Amino acid sequence: MTTTPTELKYAASHEWLAADGTVGITDFAQDQLGDVVYVELPEVGRVVTAGETVAVVESVKTASDIYAPASGTIVAVNDALSGTPELVNSGPYEGGWLFKLDVTGEGDLMDAAAYEAANN
């Protein structure tokens, strides 16, 4: 069973956005991907637009583009993922976050209930 924290906002493409600008992929997404073996993160300082491809997560099954759930500037990346990409699987809402944005505008995001309804 997957979890969907209620304090986050969600994109239809399975990224989550926290109030502080932290971005990751959902528990549902990591479950669908399988064992994550590599994460390609964006450059700090990059300006992105909501919906733009900003990262790639590779698993034993496939590679999946990660989209910005909001517009803004990348202010941090989770460097721990370069050595332990499996953190995306073990803690998608904790240690497995991908990057942080200085948000200038949100994309089309859902609350937890709407995200769960769309994926069940």
N, C-alpha and C positions, 0 to 999 in steps of 0.2 A: 504494500500500500504506500502511495506517495503522500507527501505532506505539502501543504500550501500555506505558509505563514500569512496571517491576515494583515500584518503591518506593511507588507510589500505591495508593489504594483507590478502587473504582468503584461508582457507583450504576447500577441497571438503566436509569435515565432519562438516562444518559450524562454525568453529572457526575463529576469526580474530586476526591479529597480527599488533600492531602499531610499529613504528620505535623505540620507547623507550622500547620495549619488553612487553608492556601491552597486555594481552590476554583476550578475552571474546567470547561470542557466538553472532552470527549475529542476526539482527532483524528478518530475515526469520526464523531462528531456534527458537527464543523465541516465535514467532507467532505460529509455528507448535506445540510447547510444550504446550502452554496454560499457565495458572496461575502457576508460579513457587512458590513452598512452602518450599523448602529446597535446600541448596547447600552444598555439601561436597567438601572442598577445600584441595589442597595438602599442605604438610609441607614445610615451608621455609627451604631452604638448600638442598632440594631434587634435584638430578641431573636427568634430563629427556631426552629422545630421541624423535625426531619428530615422531608423530604417536602413541606414548605411551598414554595409558589411565592415566589421571592425576587428574581428578575431576569427580563429578557426580552432575547433576542438576535434581531434582525431581519436577514434576508438578502434578497437579490434575489428569492428564492423564497417565503419565508414568515416568520412571527414564531414564535418558540419560547419557551415558558416554561422557566425554569431553576429547579430545585428544590434546596433545601438538602440536601446529603448527610448532614448531621449537625445536631444541635441545638446552639445556642449563641448568642453575641452577635457581630454584625458589628463587627469592629474596624478594618477597612480596606477600601477599594475601589480598583480599578485605574483611577485618573483618566486615564491615558494613552489609555484606550479611547474617551473622549469625542471626541478629535480623530482617533484612528486605530483605529477598530473592526476594521479588517482584521488587526490583531495576533492576533485570535482565530483567523484562518485560518493566518497565517504561523507562529505559535508558540503553539499551544494549551496547551502545558505550560511555556512560558517567559513571554514578554512578554504573552501573551494571557490570563493568569489574570483572574478576575473579581472575587473578594473574598476576605477572610480572616475566619475565624471563631475565636473563643475557644470551643473545642469543650467542651460539657458532656455530650454523649452522641451516639454514632454511630448512624446509621440502618442499614438492611440493606445492607451494602456487600460487594463481591466483591474478590478479589485479581485481578491482571492476567490470569492463566490462565483464571479463571472468566469474566471479562468478555469476553475474546477468544472463548471457547467459545460464549458466549451471542450473539455478534454475527457469527458466521461461518457 
